[in-house]
């Protein structure tokens, strides 16, 4: 993935029930809107949000999570660490938490980077 990360350091992700470090990338044309995210922000079809995870304890590559804007909705994807598609996520896996996001389904640029060790 050649898109720049939107955070200077990895941040702790709340996904998947265990601690991961994450790097967030967004389609280049959507980056300014996402960085100034408000509840009524709008993103065009095809916009992608990519969260690349690594296992916090070991640094091993983890899964990649993708959120894709379609013409009428959002699609959630699980990908392997090499970027190939594992499967489309079931609605009950992602949508409930993302529905509570400040700019549903988007949480905004994380403001907490990885804790210093």
C-alpha positions as CSV (number, residue, x, y, z in Angstrom):
1,X,0.0,0.0,0.0
2,X,1.6,3.3,-1.1
3,X,-0.9,5.7,0.5
4,X,0.6,7.6,3.4
5,X,-0.4,6.7,6.9
6,X,-2.7,9.2,8.6
7,X,-1.0,8.9,12.0
8,X,2.7,9.5,12.7
9,X,2.9,6.2,14.7
10,X,0.8,3.1,15.0
11,X,-2.1,3.4,17.4
12,X,-3.9,0.8,19.6
13,X,-6.8,-0.7,17.7
14,X,-10.0,-1.8,19.4
15,X,-10.7,-4.3,16.7
16,X,-11.0,-8.1,16.9
17,X,-11.0,-8.5,20.7
18,X,-7.3,-8.4,21.3
19,X,-4.7,-5.6,21.3
20,X,-3.3,-4.8,17.9
21,X,-1.3,-1.9,16.7
22,X,-2.8,-0.3,13.6
23,X,-1.8,2.0,10.8
24,X,-4.7,3.8,9.1
25,X,-4.7,4.8,5.4
26,X,-7.5,6.5,3.4
27,X,-8.0,6.9,-0.3
28,X,-5.9,10.0,-1.2
29,X,-8.9,12.1,-2.5
30,X,-10.7,11.5,0.8
31,X,-7.9,12.3,3.2
32,X,-8.6,16.1,3.7
33,X,-12.3,15.3,4.5
34,X,-11.4,12.5,6.8
35,X,-8.8,14.6,8.7
36,X,-11.5,17.3,9.3
37,X,-14.2,14.7,10.0
38,X,-17.6,16.0,11.2
39,X,-20.9,14.1,11.6
40,X,-22.2,15.1,8.2
41,X,-18.9,14.5,6.2
42,X,-19.6,12.8,2.9
43,X,-17.4,10.4,1.0
44,X,-17.9,9.3,-2.6
45,X,-18.4,5.7,-3.8
46,X,-15.2,3.8,-4.0
47,X,-13.6,5.6,-1.0
48,X,-11.5,3.1,1.0
49,X,-10.4,3.2,4.6
50,X,-7.6,0.6,5.3
51,X,-6.5,-0.4,8.8
52,X,-3.4,-2.6,8.8
53,X,-3.0,-4.5,12.1
54,X,0.0,-6.1,13.8
55,X,-0.1,-8.2,16.9
56,X,1.0,-5.9,19.7
57,X,2.8,-8.5,21.8
58,X,4.9,-9.9,18.9
59,X,4.8,-7.4,16.1
60,X,3.6,-10.1,13.7
61,X,1.5,-9.0,10.8
62,X,-2.2,-9.3,11.5
63,X,-5.2,-8.9,9.4
64,X,-6.1,-5.9,7.3
65,X,-9.5,-4.3,7.8
66,X,-11.2,-2.3,5.0
67,X,-14.2,-0.1,4.9
68,X,-15.5,0.7,1.4
69,X,-18.1,3.4,0.5
70,X,-20.6,2.1,-2.1
71,X,-23.3,4.0,-3.9
72,X,-25.7,3.5,-1.0
73,X,-24.0,2.1,2.0
74,X,-20.7,0.9,3.5
75,X,-19.1,-2.5,3.1
76,X,-16.7,-4.1,5.6
77,X,-13.9,-6.4,4.5
78,X,-11.4,-8.7,6.2
79,X,-8.1,-9.1,4.2
80,X,-5.0,-11.2,4.8
81,X,-1.8,-9.4,5.8
82,X,-0.7,-9.6,2.1
83,X,-3.8,-7.6,1.1
84,X,-5.7,-10.4,-0.5
85,X,-9.4,-10.7,0.4
86,X,-10.3,-13.1,3.1
87,X,-14.1,-12.3,3.1
88,X,-16.7,-9.6,3.4
89,X,-17.5,-9.1,7.0
90,X,-20.9,-10.1,8.3
91,X,-23.0,-7.0,9.3
92,X,-23.0,-8.1,13.0
93,X,-19.2,-8.1,13.1
94,X,-18.6,-4.5,12.3
95,X,-21.7,-2.4,11.9
96,X,-22.9,-2.3,15.5
97,X,-19.8,-0.6,16.9
98,X,-19.3,1.6,13.8
99,X,-22.9,2.8,14.1
100,X,-21.9,4.5,17.4
101,X,-19.0,6.3,15.9
102,X,-19.1,10.2,16.0
103,X,-19.5,10.3,12.2
104,X,-21.0,6.9,11.7
105,X,-19.5,4.6,10.5
106,X,-16.2,6.6,10.9
107,X,-14.4,7.3,14.1
108,X,-11.9,9.9,12.8
109,X,-8.1,10.0,12.9
110,X,-6.9,8.5,16.1
111,X,-5.2,11.0,18.4
112,X,-3.4,8.4,20.5
113,X,-0.3,6.9,19.1
114,X,1.4,3.7,20.3
115,X,2.4,4.1,24.0
116,X,6.1,4.7,24.5
117,X,8.0,1.7,25.8
